[in-house]
């Protein structure tokens, strides 16, 4: 938008060599249960790392393996008491997956295939999160 001619040459060369990185995958949920007691030390987040091998962990991200990828569970209701009504929580699961995973998330095939993949992937993380937040699926009000 600015035009290359208005930027330093070394900066333009650096930007032109860049590639697109990984993207964030998030599942936003409204739940009809207060899960605050499951967050240790009254923190509002739980970080789930699937092992100590960082190369393998990174490969789980780059290869698009939601069953094995590290993820975080955040209870926004603990950070902001106004995020949900009393007795309910706003929970967010965050991980990393390739931006172009499964042929660009099937978006070029159909919007339906894209949303199906997105929902299936989200439920993989929800099921994994149940190890830390029991019966999470049964308490979903919105996702």
ABEGO torsion letter per residue (X at the ends): XAEAAABBAAAAAAAAABBBBBBBBBBBBBBABBAAAABBGGBABBBBBAEABAAAAAAAAAAGBAAABBBBBBBAAAABAAABBBGBBBBBBBBBBBAABGGGGGAAABAAAAAAAAAAAAAAAAAAAAAABBGAAAABABX
